[in-house]
Amino acid sequence: MSGKYDLVIVGGGISGASLLYTTAKFTDIDSIALIEKESELAAINSHSTNNSQTLHFGDIETNYTLEKAEEVKEGAELLAGYLENYDPDREMHSKRSKMVLGVGDEEVAELEERYEDDGFGDLFPKLRPIGREEIGELEPKVVEGRDPTKEMLALQTPDGYVVDYGETTKSFIEEASEEANVDVYTGTTVKDITPTLDGYTIETSHGRFDSDATVVAAGSHSLQMAKELGYGQDKVLLPIAGSFFLADDLLNGKVYTLQMKKLPFAAVHGDADVHDASVTRFGPTAKLVPTLERGRISTVKDFFDVFGLNAAAFLSYANILSDRILLPYVLKNLVYDLPAAGPKAFLPHVQKVVPSVELEDIERAKGYGGVRPQIVDTKNKSLDMGEAKIVGEDIIFNITPSPGASTCLKNAMRDTHTLIDFLGDDYEFDEAAFREDTIGNFPRAE
Ligand SMILES: Cc1cc2nc3c(=O)[nH]c(=O)nc-3n(C[C@H](O)[C@H](O)[C@H](O)COP(=O)(O)OP(=O)(O)OC[C@H]3O[C@@H](n4cnc5c(N)ncnc54)[C@H](O)[C@@H]3O)c2cc1C
């Protein structure tokens, strides 16, 4: 294998695939290759069992500011529109109720304020506050066995898209592959990227590729490759593994609890599996690990490559982990993966959503889960929320913790504009046609 391409995309998860779809179908870029190291597409974080299958709109994620919610909302609508257009038979997604649940005076007041005063009710016309009775009609198990004196309020919407991001990745690739100018190479590892006079040479396990422009959408490995080329020196990663627990048929849709403001990863929530509504999934947990991919010891070395073992990285970790809220949270999460102690320690989180659950009702989901590459800014010694993009000379690197799958098309749209700038005036991006194929199909509130 080898070749010369206008554009090479590294990584066959949902980020790389959505960019392939966007550039192949809606630009006149002449030749595009996507290179993926695994034999299957979407084998890492985009696989359906490795993430929380939530299409994040920002309506029920109480750790998002209004500004962040506005940003994420358009991304979610682009993908929801794609799914409405290409998945009428619901093979890649389901549409169910979703809500964020407040219990007790304090949480109820917080949700009321968010809805009425902070602008979330206006931003999300389909979101509505519902009380105990209606919560019980939609999700009987959320109310059953709960202290009747405790006040309850949920912000609920029917726009609960539950997404198999793995199947969606494959759909993007299929759509793109209908175009004449596209090659997809799986089982091909990128070993090295070297700048040339007019682009990059990409050495892989199966030969050499040359590109005018390159996008690295390799999850955590994007930062590793960026650093090898001298970019992103002010960033390291805090890899946070997430596991899940399973139970039988407890919820009809998605139920979130209120999130901690300081944490960029979602609070524990429960929802019905995208393909089998009788399986309820709770999670994710948040365990600090020194690897870039779940359960792959071989990526410990990659973690240390990205970490860099320098003073700025250590000081940033120390600053972040000494936080009064984060440290106990991280320590508690170390326990959840332990065979006997784990489910016992995790049970109270599940009972927050479904009070009547008992220990024998839940089991750790074996083989589920991924590693979120949370980004640490070593200049400010702070943990960043969400994804990061590094734009270099004719090259883009995307690092994609949550909500990276939800915003993949918005990210692809942005990258496509940047690519057109890289490649020059001979190329065009038909954004109107892209929008018509995607967000144009999103069902708006009457
Ligand atoms: C526990 C958990 C829960 C989450 N929940 C949600 C959620 O509910 N909603 C949401 O929107 N997001 C969620 N996320 C985030 C979401 O999973 C990611 O943002 C998304 O999958 C990222 O897609 P990606 O294509 O960028 O990365 P990946 O899916 O990780 O794909 C990167 C690809 O690059 C390939 N690659 C790496 N190195 C090389 C190399 N050298 N050569 C060739 N290929 C390479 C990998 O094999 C991989 O296939 C969650 C993540 C986790 C871990």
The ligand as a MOL file (V3000), in Angstrom:
LIG
                    3D

  0  0  0     0  0            999 V3000
M  V30 BEGIN CTAB
M  V30 COUNTS 53 58 0 0 0
M  V30 BEGIN ATOM
M  V30 1 C -16.5440 6.2690 28.9980 0
M  V30 2 C -16.8050 7.2310 27.8820 0
M  V30 3 C -18.0900 7.7400 27.6980 0
M  V30 4 C -18.3370 8.6380 26.6490 0
M  V30 5 N -19.6090 9.0330 26.4110 0
M  V30 6 C -19.8780 9.8530 25.3830 0
M  V30 7 C -21.2060 10.2020 25.0560 0
M  V30 8 O -22.1510 9.7140 25.6590 0
M  V30 9 N -21.4140 11.0760 24.0510 0
M  V30 10 C -20.3780 11.6240 23.3470 0
M  V30 11 O -20.6230 12.4330 22.4620 0
M  V30 12 N -19.1030 11.2670 23.5880 0
M  V30 13 C -18.8430 10.3860 24.5740 0
M  V30 14 N -17.5530 10.0070 24.8210 0
M  V30 15 C -16.5010 10.5280 23.9690 0
M  V30 16 C -16.5080 9.8200 22.6200 0
M  V30 17 O -16.4600 8.4200 22.7980 0
M  V30 18 C -15.3310 10.3030 21.8160 0
M  V30 19 O -15.3290 11.7340 21.7810 0
M  V30 20 C -15.3450 9.8070 20.3790 0
M  V30 21 O -15.5710 8.4350 20.2950 0
M  V30 22 C -14.0190 10.1890 19.7630 0
M  V30 23 O -13.9580 9.6970 18.4610 0
M  V30 24 P -12.5740 9.7250 17.7170 0
M  V30 25 O -12.8080 9.2330 16.3660 0
M  V30 26 O -11.9720 11.0800 17.8640 0
M  V30 27 O -11.6540 8.7690 18.5900 0
M  V30 28 P -11.6460 7.1610 18.5890 0
M  V30 29 O -12.9980 6.6000 18.4700 0
M  V30 30 O -10.8330 6.7610 19.7610 0
M  V30 31 O -10.8980 6.8590 17.2470 0
M  V30 32 C -9.5290 7.1440 17.0600 0
M  V30 33 C -9.0180 6.1140 16.0800 0
M  V30 34 O -7.6730 6.4170 15.7560 0
M  V30 35 C -7.0060 5.1830 15.6010 0
M  V30 36 N -5.5750 5.3830 15.7470 0
M  V30 37 C -4.8940 5.7570 16.8520 0
M  V30 38 N -3.5910 5.7710 16.5920 0
M  V30 39 C -3.4280 5.4000 15.2990 0
M  V30 40 C -2.3030 5.2130 14.4690 0
M  V30 41 N -1.0410 5.3870 14.9050 0
M  V30 42 N -2.5010 4.8210 13.1850 0
M  V30 43 C -3.7760 4.6280 12.6960 0
M  V30 44 N -4.8640 4.7780 13.4580 0
M  V30 45 C -4.6960 5.1670 14.7490 0
M  V30 46 C -7.5900 4.3240 16.7110 0
M  V30 47 O -7.3890 2.9360 16.4910 0
M  V30 48 C -9.0490 4.7210 16.6840 0
M  V30 49 O -9.8320 3.8790 15.8700 0
M  V30 50 C -17.2780 9.0720 25.8230 0
M  V30 51 C -15.9900 8.5520 26.0020 0
M  V30 52 C -15.7670 7.6250 27.0020 0
M  V30 53 C -14.4040 7.0240 27.1250 0
M  V30 END ATOM
M  V30 BEGIN BOND
M  V30 1 1 1 2
M  V30 2 1 2 3
M  V30 3 2 2 52
M  V30 4 2 3 4
M  V30 5 1 4 5
M  V30 6 1 4 50
M  V30 7 2 5 6
M  V30 8 1 6 7
M  V30 9 1 6 13
M  V30 10 2 7 8
M  V30 11 1 7 9
M  V30 12 1 9 10
M  V30 13 2 10 11
M  V30 14 1 10 12
M  V30 15 2 12 13
M  V30 16 1 13 14
M  V30 17 1 14 15
M  V30 18 1 14 50
M  V30 19 1 15 16
M  V30 20 1 16 17
M  V30 21 1 16 18
M  V30 22 1 18 19
M  V30 23 1 18 20
M  V30 24 1 20 21
M  V30 25 1 20 22
M  V30 26 1 22 23
M  V30 27 1 23 24
M  V30 28 2 24 25
M  V30 29 1 24 26
M  V30 30 1 24 27
M  V30 31 1 27 28
M  V30 32 2 28 29
M  V30 33 1 28 30
M  V30 34 1 28 31
M  V30 35 1 31 32
M  V30 36 1 32 33
M  V30 37 1 33 34
M  V30 38 1 33 48
M  V30 39 1 34 35
M  V30 40 1 35 36
M  V30 41 1 35 46
M  V30 42 1 36 37
M  V30 43 1 36 45
M  V30 44 2 37 38
M  V30 45 1 38 39
M  V30 46 1 39 40
M  V30 47 2 39 45
M  V30 48 1 40 41
M  V30 49 2 40 42
M  V30 50 1 42 43
M  V30 51 2 43 44
M  V30 52 1 44 45
M  V30 53 1 46 47
M  V30 54 1 46 48
M  V30 55 1 48 49
M  V30 56 2 50 51
M  V30 57 1 51 52
M  V30 58 1 52 53
M  V30 END BOND
M  V30 END CTAB
M  END
